[in-house]
Amino acid sequence: MEQLIAFISDVGFPIVVTLYLLHRVEAKLDAVVQSIQSLPDRIREIT
């Protein structure tokens, strides 16, 4: 049991940091996808 608690405490922090960073990257990727999807309309407006 003590080994399990030690493993969770060792691995828990990196997991939390990873999930936080993935959440931030996901938000930025959503913005990139939205920008790419609106690109054809912008190109039509220019031409």
mmCIF entry with sequence, helices, sheets and N, C-alpha, C, O atoms, coordinates in Angstrom:
data_MODEL
# 
_entry.id   MODEL 
# 
_entity.id                         1 
_entity.type                       polymer 
_entity.pdbx_number_of_molecules   1 
# 
_entity_poly.entity_id                      1 
_entity_poly.type                           'polypeptide(L)' 
_entity_poly.nstd_linkage                   no 
_entity_poly.nstd_monomer                   no 
_entity_poly.pdbx_seq_one_letter_code       MEQLIAFISDVGFPIVVTLYLLHRVEAKLDAVVQSIQSLPDRIREIT 
_entity_poly.pdbx_seq_one_letter_code_can   MEQLIAFISDVGFPIVVTLYLLHRVEAKLDAVVQSIQSLPDRIREIT 
_entity_poly.pdbx_strand_id                 A 
# 
loop_
_entity_poly_seq.entity_id 
_entity_poly_seq.num 
_entity_poly_seq.mon_id 
_entity_poly_seq.hetero 
1 1  MET n 
1 2  GLU n 
1 3  GLN n 
1 4  LEU n 
1 5  ILE n 
1 6  ALA n 
1 7  PHE n 
1 8  ILE n 
1 9  SER n 
1 10 ASP n 
1 11 VAL n 
1 12 GLY n 
1 13 PHE n 
1 14 PRO n 
1 15 ILE n 
1 16 VAL n 
1 17 VAL n 
1 18 THR n 
1 19 LEU n 
1 20 TYR n 
1 21 LEU n 
1 22 LEU n 
1 23 HIS n 
1 24 ARG n 
1 25 VAL n 
1 26 GLU n 
1 27 ALA n 
1 28 LYS n 
1 29 LEU n 
1 30 ASP n 
1 31 ALA n 
1 32 VAL n 
1 33 VAL n 
1 34 GLN n 
1 35 SER n 
1 36 ILE n 
1 37 GLN n 
1 38 SER n 
1 39 LEU n 
1 40 PRO n 
1 41 ASP n 
1 42 ARG n 
1 43 ILE n 
1 44 ARG n 
1 45 GLU n 
1 46 ILE n 
1 47 THR n 
# 
_struct_asym.id          A 
_struct_asym.entity_id   1 
# 
_struct_conf.conf_type_id            HELX_P 
_struct_conf.id                      HELX_P1 
_struct_conf.pdbx_PDB_helix_id       AA1 
_struct_conf.beg_label_comp_id       GLU 
_struct_conf.beg_label_asym_id       A 
_struct_conf.beg_label_seq_id        2 
_struct_conf.pdbx_beg_PDB_ins_code   ? 
_struct_conf.end_label_comp_id       ILE 
_struct_conf.end_label_asym_id       A 
_struct_conf.end_label_seq_id        46 
_struct_conf.pdbx_end_PDB_ins_code   ? 
_struct_conf.beg_auth_comp_id        GLU 
_struct_conf.beg_auth_asym_id        A 
_struct_conf.beg_auth_seq_id         2 
_struct_conf.end_auth_comp_id        ILE 
_struct_conf.end_auth_asym_id        A 
_struct_conf.end_auth_seq_id         46 
_struct_conf.pdbx_PDB_helix_class    1 
_struct_conf.details                 ? 
_struct_conf.pdbx_PDB_helix_length   45 
# 
_struct_conf_type.id          HELX_P 
_struct_conf_type.criteria    ? 
_struct_conf_type.reference   ? 
# 
loop_
_atom_site.group_PDB 
_atom_site.id 
_atom_site.type_symbol 
_atom_site.label_atom_id 
_atom_site.label_alt_id 
_atom_site.label_comp_id 
_atom_site.label_asym_id 
_atom_site.label_entity_id 
_atom_site.label_seq_id 
_atom_site.pdbx_PDB_ins_code 
_atom_site.Cartn_x 
_atom_site.Cartn_y 
_atom_site.Cartn_z 
_atom_site.occupancy 
_atom_site.B_iso_or_equiv 
_atom_site.pdbx_formal_charge 
_atom_site.auth_seq_id 
_atom_site.auth_comp_id 
_atom_site.auth_asym_id 
_atom_site.auth_atom_id 
_atom_site.pdbx_PDB_model_num 
ATOM 1   N N  . MET A 1 1  ? 0.822   -1.200 0.000   1.00 0.00 ? 1  MET A N  1 
ATOM 2   C CA . MET A 1 1  ? 0.000   0.000  0.000   1.00 0.00 ? 1  MET A CA 1 
ATOM 3   C C  . MET A 1 1  ? 0.864   1.262  0.000   1.00 0.00 ? 1  MET A C  1 
ATOM 4   O O  . MET A 1 1  ? 0.548   2.230  -0.692  1.00 0.00 ? 1  MET A O  1 
ATOM 5   N N  . GLU A 1 2  ? 1.933   1.254  0.758   1.00 0.00 ? 2  GLU A N  1 
ATOM 6   C CA . GLU A 1 2  ? 2.806   2.423  0.817   1.00 0.00 ? 2  GLU A CA 1 
ATOM 7   C C  . GLU A 1 2  ? 3.483   2.669  -0.531  1.00 0.00 ? 2  GLU A C  1 
ATOM 8   O O  . GLU A 1 2  ? 3.732   3.812  -0.916  1.00 0.00 ? 2  GLU A O  1 
ATOM 9   N N  . GLN A 1 3  ? 3.774   1.583  -1.236  1.00 0.00 ? 3  GLN A N  1 
ATOM 10  C CA . GLN A 1 3  ? 4.387   1.727  -2.561  1.00 0.00 ? 3  GLN A CA 1 
ATOM 11  C C  . GLN A 1 3  ? 3.417   2.383  -3.530  1.00 0.00 ? 3  GLN A C  1 
ATOM 12  O O  . GLN A 1 3  ? 3.816   3.187  -4.372  1.00 0.00 ? 3  GLN A O  1 
ATOM 13  N N  . LEU A 1 4  ? 2.142   2.037  -3.409  1.00 0.00 ? 4  LEU A N  1 
ATOM 14  C CA . LEU A 1 4  ? 1.126   2.628  -4.275  1.00 0.00 ? 4  LEU A CA 1 
ATOM 15  C C  . LEU A 1 4  ? 0.985   4.129  -4.015  1.00 0.00 ? 4  LEU A C  1 
ATOM 16  O O  . LEU A 1 4  ? 0.897   4.924  -4.951  1.00 0.00 ? 4  LEU A O  1 
ATOM 17  N N  . ILE A 1 5  ? 0.966   4.498  -2.758  1.00 0.00 ? 5  ILE A N  1 
ATOM 18  C CA . ILE A 1 5  ? 0.858   5.917  -2.398  1.00 0.00 ? 5  ILE A CA 1 
ATOM 19  C C  . ILE A 1 5  ? 2.092   6.679  -2.883  1.00 0.00 ? 5  ILE A C  1 
ATOM 20  O O  . ILE A 1 5  ? 1.969   7.794  -3.390  1.00 0.00 ? 5  ILE A O  1 
ATOM 21  N N  . ALA A 1 6  ? 3.259   6.097  -2.735  1.00 0.00 ? 6  ALA A N  1 
ATOM 22  C CA . ALA A 1 6  ? 4.484   6.746  -3.208  1.00 0.00 ? 6  ALA A CA 1 
ATOM 23  C C  . ALA A 1 6  ? 4.463   6.892  -4.723  1.00 0.00 ? 6  ALA A C  1 
ATOM 24  O O  . ALA A 1 6  ? 4.889   7.916  -5.255  1.00 0.00 ? 6  ALA A O  1 
ATOM 25  N N  . PHE A 1 7  ? 3.970   5.876  -5.419  1.00 0.00 ? 7  PHE A N  1 
ATOM 26  C CA . PHE A 1 7  ? 3.890   5.946  -6.881  1.00 0.00 ? 7  PHE A CA 1 
ATOM 27  C C  . PHE A 1 7  ? 2.935   7.044  -7.324  1.00 0.00 ? 7  PHE A C  1 
ATOM 28  O O  . PHE A 1 7  ? 3.242   7.807  -8.240  1.00 0.00 ? 7  PHE A O  1 
ATOM 29  N N  . ILE A 1 8  ? 1.777   7.126  -6.676  1.00 0.00 ? 8  ILE A N  1 
ATOM 30  C CA . ILE A 1 8  ? 0.803   8.167  -7.030  1.00 0.00 ? 8  ILE A CA 1 
ATOM 31  C C  . ILE A 1 8  ? 1.374   9.553  -6.750  1.00 0.00 ? 8  ILE A C  1 
ATOM 32  O O  . ILE A 1 8  ? 1.183   10.469 -7.551  1.00 0.00 ? 8  ILE A O  1 
ATOM 33  N N  . SER A 1 9  ? 2.058   9.719  -5.647  1.00 0.00 ? 9  SER A N  1 
ATOM 34  C CA . SER A 1 9  ? 2.615   11.035 -5.342  1.00 0.00 ? 9  SER A CA 1 
ATOM 35  C C  . SER A 1 9  ? 3.740   11.397 -6.306  1.00 0.00 ? 9  SER A C  1 
ATOM 36  O O  . SER A 1 9  ? 3.928   12.573 -6.619  1.00 0.00 ? 9  SER A O  1 
ATOM 37  N N  . ASP A 1 10 ? 4.487   10.410 -6.779  1.00 0.00 ? 10 ASP A N  1 
ATOM 38  C CA . ASP A 1 10 ? 5.546   10.680 -7.748  1.00 0.00 ? 10 ASP A CA 1 
ATOM 39  C C  . ASP A 1 10 ? 4.995   10.971 -9.135  1.00 0.00 ? 10 ASP A C  1 
ATOM 40  O O  . ASP A 1 10 ? 5.495   11.851 -9.836  1.00 0.00 ? 10 ASP A O  1 
ATOM 41  N N  . VAL A 1 11 ? 3.979   10.241 -9.523  1.00 0.00 ? 11 VAL A N  1 
ATOM 42  C CA . VAL A 1 11 ? 3.450   10.340 -10.878 1.00 0.00 ? 11 VAL A CA 1 
ATOM 43  C C  . VAL A 1 11 ? 2.304   11.342 -10.958 1.00 0.00 ? 11 VAL A C  1 
ATOM 44  O O  . VAL A 1 11 ? 2.007   11.842 -12.043 1.00 0.00 ? 11 VAL A O  1 
ATOM 45  N N  . GLY A 1 12 ? 1.664   11.641 -9.858  1.00 0.00 ? 12 GLY A N  1 
ATOM 46  C CA . GLY A 1 12 ? 0.495   12.517 -9.852  1.00 0.00 ? 12 GLY A CA 1 
ATOM 47  C C  . GLY A 1 12 ? 0.785   13.912 -10.378 1.00 0.00 ? 12 GLY A C  1 
ATOM 48  O O  . GLY A 1 12 ? 0.027   14.437 -11.194 1.00 0.00 ? 12 GLY A O  1 
ATOM 49  N N  . PHE A 1 13 ? 1.861   14.510 -9.924  1.00 0.00 ? 13 PHE A N  1 
ATOM 50  C CA . PHE A 1 13 ? 2.179   15.869 -10.361 1.00 0.00 ? 13 PHE A CA 1 
ATOM 51  C C  . PHE A 1 13 ? 2.413   15.955 -11.869 1.00 0.00 ? 13 PHE A C  1 
ATOM 52  O O  . PHE A 1 13 ? 1.851   16.837 -12.518 1.00 0.00 ? 13 PHE A O  1 
ATOM 53  N N  . PRO A 1 14 ? 3.231   15.062 -12.447 1.00 0.00 ? 14 PRO A N  1 
ATOM 54  C CA . PRO A 1 14 ? 3.402   15.133 -13.901 1.00 0.00 ? 14 PRO A CA 1 
ATOM 55  C C  . PRO A 1 14 ? 2.092   14.925 -14.674 1.00 0.00 ? 14 PRO A C  1 
ATOM 56  O O  . PRO A 1 14 ? 1.896   15.512 -15.738 1.00 0.00 ? 14 PRO A O  1 
ATOM 57  N N  . ILE A 1 15 ? 1.212   14.097 -14.140 1.00 0.00 ? 15 ILE A N  1 
ATOM 58  C CA . ILE A 1 15 ? -0.071  13.885 -14.806 1.00 0.00 ? 15 ILE A CA 1 
ATOM 59  C C  . ILE A 1 15 ? -0.895  15.168 -14.787 1.00 0.00 ? 15 ILE A C  1 
ATOM 60  O O  . ILE A 1 15 ? -1.498  15.534 -15.797 1.00 0.00 ? 15 ILE A O  1 
ATOM 61  N N  . VAL A 1 16 ? -0.924  15.840 -13.665 1.00 0.00 ? 16 VAL A N  1 
ATOM 62  C CA . VAL A 1 16 ? -1.683  17.092 -13.559 1.00 0.00 ? 16 VAL A CA 1 
ATOM 63  C C  . VAL A 1 16 ? -1.105  18.144 -14.505 1.00 0.00 ? 16 VAL A C  1 
ATOM 64  O O  . VAL A 1 16 ? -1.857  18.844 -15.183 1.00 0.00 ? 16 VAL A O  1 
ATOM 65  N N  . VAL A 1 17 ? 0.194   18.258 -14.554 1.00 0.00 ? 17 VAL A N  1 
ATOM 66  C CA . VAL A 1 17 ? 0.827   19.229 -15.453 1.00 0.00 ? 17 VAL A CA 1 
ATOM 67  C C  . VAL A 1 17 ? 0.525   18.884 -16.906 1.00 0.00 ? 17 VAL A C  1 
ATOM 68  O O  . VAL A 1 17 ? 0.232   19.772 -17.707 1.00 0.00 ? 17 VAL A O  1 
ATOM 69  N N  . THR A 1 18 ? 0.595   17.606 -17.248 1.00 0.00 ? 18 THR A N  1 
ATOM 70  C CA . THR A 1 18 ? 0.296   17.172 -18.612 1.00 0.00 ? 18 THR A CA 1 
ATOM 71  C C  . THR A 1 18 ? -1.139  17.497 -18.993 1.00 0.00 ? 18 THR A C  1 
ATOM 72  O O  . THR A 1 18 ? -1.385  18.007 -20.086 1.00 0.00 ? 18 THR A O  1 
ATOM 73  N N  . LEU A 1 19 ? -2.086  17.210 -18.112 1.00 0.00 ? 19 LEU A N  1 
ATOM 74  C CA . LEU A 1 19 ? -3.494  17.512 -18.409 1.00 0.00 ? 19 LEU A CA 1 
ATOM 75  C C  . LEU A 1 19 ? -3.721  19.013 -18.572 1.00 0.00 ? 19 LEU A C  1 
ATOM 76  O O  . LEU A 1 19 ? -4.490  19.439 -19.433 1.00 0.00 ? 19 LEU A O  1 
ATOM 77  N N  . TYR A 1 20 ? -3.053  19.807 -17.747 1.00 0.00 ? 20 TYR A N  1 
ATOM 78  C CA . TYR A 1 20 ? -3.176  21.264 -17.862 1.00 0.00 ? 20 TYR A CA 1 
ATOM 79  C C  . TYR A 1 20 ? -2.646  21.750 -19.212 1.00 0.00 ? 20 TYR A C  1 
ATOM 80  O O  . TYR A 1 20 ? -3.283  22.563 -19.882 1.00 0.00 ? 20 TYR A O  1 
ATOM 81  N N  . LEU A 1 21 ? -1.483  21.248 -19.600 1.00 0.00 ? 21 LEU A N  1 
ATOM 82  C CA . LEU A 1 21 ? -0.898  21.669 -20.875 1.00 0.00 ? 21 LEU A CA 1 
ATOM 83  C C  . LEU A 1 21 ? -1.734  21.193 -22.052 1.00 0.00 ? 21 LEU A C  1 
ATOM 84  O O  . LEU A 1 21 ? -1.897  21.924 -23.030 1.00 0.00 ? 21 LEU A O  1 
ATOM 85  N N  . LEU A 1 22 ? -2.267  19.977 -21.973 1.00 0.00 ? 22 LEU A N  1 
ATOM 86  C CA . LEU A 1 22 ? -3.135  19.490 -23.048 1.00 0.00 ? 22 LEU A CA 1 
ATOM 87  C C  . LEU A 1 22 ? -4.386  20.341 -23.171 1.00 0.00 ? 22 LEU A C  1 
ATOM 88  O O  . LEU A 1 22 ? -4.862  20.584 -24.280 1.00 0.00 ? 22 LEU A O  1 
ATOM 89  N N  . HIS A 1 23 ? -4.923  20.793 -22.055 1.00 0.00 ? 23 HIS A N  1 
ATOM 90  C CA . HIS A 1 23 ? -6.099  21.668 -22.100 1.00 0.00 ? 23 HIS A CA 1 
ATOM 91  C C  . HIS A 1 23 ? -5.776  22.987 -22.800 1.00 0.00 ? 23 HIS A C  1 
ATOM 92  O O  . HIS A 1 23 ? -6.568  23.486 -23.599 1.00 0.00 ? 23 HIS A O  1 
ATOM 93  N N  . ARG A 1 24 ? -4.615  23.542 -22.496 1.00 0.00 ? 24 ARG A N  1 
ATOM 94  C CA . ARG A 1 24 ? -4.216  24.793 -23.145 1.00 0.00 ? 24 ARG A CA 1 
ATOM 95  C C  . ARG A 1 24 ? -3.987  24.601 -24.639 1.00 0.00 ? 24 ARG A C  1 
ATOM 96  O O  . ARG A 1 24 ? -4.399  25.438 -25.442 1.00 0.00 ? 24 ARG A O  1 
ATOM 97  N N  . VAL A 1 25 ? -3.336  23.510 -25.015 1.00 0.00 ? 25 VAL A N  1 
ATOM 98  C CA . VAL A 1 25 ? -3.067  23.241 -26.426 1.00 0.00 ? 25 VAL A CA 1 
ATOM 99  C C  . VAL A 1 25 ? -4.374  23.009 -27.170 1.00 0.00 ? 25 VAL A C  1 
ATOM 100 O O  . VAL A 1 25 ? -4.525  23.436 -28.314 1.00 0.00 ? 25 VAL A O  1 
ATOM 101 N N  . GLU A 1 26 ? -5.322  22.331 -26.521 1.00 0.00 ? 26 GLU A N  1 
ATOM 102 C CA . GLU A 1 26 ? -6.603  22.067 -27.166 1.00 0.00 ? 26 GLU A CA 1 
ATOM 103 C C  . GLU A 1 26 ? -7.335  23.365 -27.499 1.00 0.00 ? 26 GLU A C  1 
ATOM 104 O O  . GLU A 1 26 ? -7.928  23.489 -28.570 1.00 0.00 ? 26 GLU A O  1 
ATOM 105 N N  . ALA A 1 27 ? -7.295  24.318 -26.593 1.00 0.00 ? 27 ALA A N  1 
ATOM 106 C CA . ALA A 1 27 ? -7.945  25.603 -26.843 1.00 0.00 ? 27 ALA A CA 1 
ATOM 107 C C  . ALA A 1 27 ? -7.292  26.312 -28.029 1.00 0.00 ? 27 ALA A C  1 
ATOM 108 O O  . ALA A 1 27 ? -7.982  26.910 -28.855 1.00 0.00 ? 27 ALA A O  1 
ATOM 109 N N  . LYS A 1 28 ? -5.982  26.247 -28.110 1.00 0.00 ? 28 LYS A N  1 
ATOM 110 C CA . LYS A 1 28 ? -5.283  26.895 -29.222 1.00 0.00 ? 28 LYS A CA 1 
ATOM 111 C C  . LYS A 1 28 ? -5.558  26.167 -30.535 1.00 0.00 ? 28 LYS A C  1 
ATOM 112 O O  . LYS A 1 28 ? -5.694  26.803 -31.580 1.00 0.00 ? 28 LYS A O  1 
ATOM 113 N N  . LEU A 1 29 ? -5.641  24.847 -30.487 1.00 0.00 ? 29 LEU A N  1 
ATOM 114 C CA . LEU A 1 29 ? -5.954  24.090 -31.697 1.00 0.00 ? 29 LEU A CA 1 
ATOM 115 C C  . LEU A 1 29 ? -7.357  24.400 -32.192 1.00 0.00 ? 29 LEU A C  1 
ATOM 116 O O  . LEU A 1 29 ? -7.582  24.456 -33.401 1.00 0.00 ? 29 LEU A O  1 
ATOM 117 N N  . ASP A 1 30 ? -8.299  24.602 -31.287 1.00 0.00 ? 30 ASP A N  1 
ATOM 118 C CA . ASP A 1 30 ? -9.653  24.978 -31.695 1.00 0.00 ? 30 ASP A CA 1 
ATOM 119 C C  . ASP A 1 30 ? -9.627  26.310 -32.449 1.00 0.00 ? 30 ASP A C  1 
ATOM 120 O O  . ASP A 1 30 ? -10.333 26.474 -33.444 1.00 0.00 ? 30 ASP A O  1 
ATOM 121 N N  . ALA A 1 31 ? -8.827  27.247 -31.982 1.00 0.00 ? 31 ALA A N  1 
ATOM 122 C CA . ALA A 1 31 ? -8.719  28.541 -32.664 1.00 0.00 ? 31 ALA A CA 1 
ATOM 123 C C  . ALA A 1 31 ? -8.093  28.377 -34.044 1.00 0.00 ? 31 ALA A C  1 
ATOM 124 O O  . ALA A 1 31 ? -8.511  29.042 -34.992 1.00 0.00 ? 31 ALA A O  1 
ATOM 125 N N  . VAL A 1 32 ? -7.103  27.505 -34.171 1.00 0.00 ? 32 VAL A N  1 
ATOM 126 C CA . VAL A 1 32 ? -6.464  27.265 -35.464 1.00 0.00 ? 32 VAL A CA 1 
ATOM 127 C C  . VAL A 1 32 ? -7.450  26.612 -36.431 1.00 0.00 ? 32 VAL A C  1 
ATOM 128 O O  . VAL A 1 32 ? -7.510  26.989 -37.601 1.00 0.00 ? 32 VAL A O  1 
ATOM 129 N N  . VAL A 1 33 ? -8.210  25.653 -35.961 1.00 0.00 ? 33 VAL A N  1 
ATOM 130 C CA . VAL A 1 33 ? -9.199  24.980 -36.812 1.00 0.00 ? 33 VAL A CA 1 
ATOM 131 C C  . VAL A 1 33 ? -10.251 25.971 -37.282 1.00 0.00 ? 33 VAL A C  1 
ATOM 132 O O  . VAL A 1 33 ? -10.627 25.971 -38.454 1.00 0.00 ? 33 VAL A O  1 
ATOM 133 N N  . GLN A 1 34 ? -10.723 26.806 -36.386 1.00 0.00 ? 34 GLN A N  1 
ATOM 134 C CA . GLN A 1 34 ? -11.722 27.799 -36.761 1.00 0.00 ? 34 GLN A CA 1 
ATOM 135 C C  . GLN A 1 34 ? -11.154 28.775 -37.798 1.00 0.00 ? 34 GLN A C  1 
ATOM 136 O O  . GLN A 1 34 ? -11.859 29.159 -38.732 1.00 0.00 ? 34 GLN A O  1 
ATOM 137 N N  . SER A 1 35 ? -9.926  29.169 -37.646 1.00 0.00 ? 35 SER A N  1 
ATOM 138 C CA . SER A 1 35 ? -9.286  30.068 -38.591 1.00 0.00 ? 35 SER A CA 1 
ATOM 139 C C  . SER A 1 35 ? -9.145  29.423 -39.966 1.00 0.00 ? 35 SER A C  1 
ATOM 140 O O  . SER A 1 35 ? -9.388  30.067 -40.986 1.00 0.00 ? 35 SER A O  1 
ATOM 141 N N  . ILE A 1 36 ? -8.758  28.168 -39.989 1.00 0.00 ? 36 ILE A N  1 
ATOM 142 C CA . ILE A 1 36 ? -8.603  27.453 -41.258 1.00 0.00 ? 36 ILE A CA 1 
ATOM 143 C C  . ILE A 1 36 ? -9.953  27.278 -41.939 1.00 0.00 ? 36 ILE A C  1 
ATOM 144 O O  . ILE A 1 36 ? -10.052 27.383 -43.162 1.00 0.00 ? 36 ILE A O  1 
ATOM 145 N N  . GLN A 1 37 ? -10.990 27.012 -41.156 1.00 0.00 ? 37 GLN A N  1 
ATOM 146 C CA . GLN A 1 37 ? -12.312 26.827 -41.742 1.00 0.00 ? 37 GLN A CA 1 
ATOM 147 C C  . GLN A 1 37 ? -12.871 28.125 -42.311 1.00 0.00 ? 37 GLN A C  1 
ATOM 148 O O  . GLN A 1 37 ? -13.644 28.095 -43.268 1.00 0.00 ? 37 GLN A O  1 
ATOM 149 N N  . SER A 1 38 ? -12.495 29.254 -41.741 1.00 0.00 ? 38 SER A N  1 
ATOM 150 C CA . SER A 1 38 ? -12.987 30.536 -42.265 1.00 0.00 ? 38 SER A CA 1 
ATOM 151 C C  . SER A 1 38 ? -12.124 31.067 -43.410 1.00 0.00 ? 38 SER A C  1 
ATOM 152 O O  . SER A 1 38 ? -12.478 32.070 -44.030 1.00 0.00 ? 38 SER A O  1 
ATOM 153 N N  . LEU A 1 39 ? -11.023 30.426 -43.693 1.00 0.00 ? 39 LEU A N  1 
ATOM 154 C CA . LEU A 1 39 ? -10.106 30.892 -44.731 1.00 0.00 ? 39 LEU A CA 1 
ATOM 155 C C  . LEU A 1 39 ? -10.737 30.947 -46.125 1.00 0.00 ? 39 LEU A C  1 
ATOM 156 O O  . LEU A 1 39 ? -10.541 31.948 -46.815 1.00 0.00 ? 39 LEU A O  1 
ATOM 157 N N  . PRO A 1 40 ? -11.479 29.937 -46.582 1.00 0.00 ? 40 PRO A N  1 
ATOM 158 C CA . PRO A 1 40 ? -12.074 30.044 -47.920 1.00 0.00 ? 40 PRO A CA 1 
ATOM 159 C C  . PRO A 1 40 ? -13.007 31.251 -48.076 1.00 0.00 ? 40 PRO A C  1 
ATOM 160 O O  . PRO A 1 40 ? -13.025 31.885 -49.131 1.00 0.00 ? 40 PRO A O  1 
ATOM 161 N N  . ASP A 1 41 ? -13.778 31.570 -47.035 1.00 0.00 ? 41 ASP A N  1 
ATOM 162 C CA . ASP A 1 41 ? -14.658 32.736 -47.110 1.00 0.00 ? 41 ASP A CA 1 
ATOM 163 C C  . ASP A 1 41 ? -13.854 34.023 -47.228 1.00 0.00 ? 41 ASP A C  1 
ATOM 164 O O  . ASP A 1 41 ? -14.234 34.927 -47.973 1.00 0.00 ? 41 ASP A O  1 
ATOM 165 N N  . ARG A 1 42 ? -12.773 34.109 -46.516 1.00 0.00 ? 42 ARG A N  1 
ATOM 166 C CA . ARG A 1 42 ? -11.931 35.310 -46.599 1.00 0.00 ? 42 ARG A CA 1 
ATOM 167 C C  . ARG A 1 42 ? -11.273 35.429 -47.970 1.00 0.00 ? 42 ARG A C  1 
ATOM 168 O O  . ARG A 1 42 ? -11.140 36.527 -48.511 1.00 0.00 ? 42 ARG A O  1 
ATOM 169 N N  . ILE A 1 43 ? -10.871 34.311 -48.517 1.00 0.00 ? 43 ILE A N  1 
ATOM 170 C CA . ILE A 1 43 ? -10.253 34.338 -49.853 1.00 0.00 ? 43 ILE A CA 1 
ATOM 171 C C  . ILE A 1 43 ? -11.276 34.785 -50.888 1.00 0.00 ? 43 ILE A C  1 
ATOM 172 O O  . ILE A 1 43 ? -10.953 35.557 -51.791 1.00 0.00 ? 43 ILE A O  1 
ATOM 173 N N  . ARG A 1 44 ? -12.530 34.295 -50.758 1.00 0.00 ? 44 ARG A N  1 
ATOM 174 C CA . ARG A 1 44 ? -13.588 34.732 -51.682 1.00 0.00 ? 44 ARG A CA 1 
ATOM 175 C C  . ARG A 1 44 ? -13.845 36.228 -51.576 1.00 0.00 ? 44 ARG A C  1 
ATOM 176 O O  . ARG A 1 44 ? -14.095 36.882 -52.588 1.00 0.00 ? 44 ARG A O  1 
ATOM 177 N N  . GLU A 1 45 ? -13.788 36.780 -50.363 1.00 0.00 ? 45 GLU A N  1 
ATOM 178 C CA . GLU A 1 45 ? -14.007 38.211 -50.185 1.00 0.00 ? 45 GLU A CA 1 
ATOM 179 C C  . GLU A 1 45 ? -12.920 39.038 -50.856 1.00 0.00 ? 45 GLU A C  1 
ATOM 180 O O  . GLU A 1 45 ? -13.190 40.111 -51.396 1.00 0.00 ? 45 GLU A O  1 
ATOM 181 N N  . ILE A 1 46 ? -11.693 38.534 -50.820 1.00 0.00 ? 46 ILE A N  1 
ATOM 182 C CA . ILE A 1 46 ? -10.573 39.275 -51.392 1.00 0.00 ? 46 ILE A CA 1 
ATOM 183 C C  . ILE A 1 46 ? -10.626 39.253 -52.908 1.00 0.00 ? 46 ILE A C  1 
ATOM 184 O O  . ILE A 1 46 ? -10.316 40.254 -53.555 1.00 0.00 ? 46 ILE A O  1 
ATOM 185 N N  . THR A 1 47 ? -11.018 38.111 -53.485 1.00 0.00 ? 47 THR A N  1 
ATOM 186 C CA . THR A 1 47 ? -10.999 38.005 -54.962 1.00 0.00 ? 47 THR A CA 1 
ATOM 187 C C  . THR A 1 47 ? -12.293 38.433 -55.577 1.00 0.00 ? 47 THR A C  1 
ATOM 188 O O  . THR A 1 47 ? -12.435 38.402 -56.800 1.00 0.00 ? 47 THR A O  1 
# 
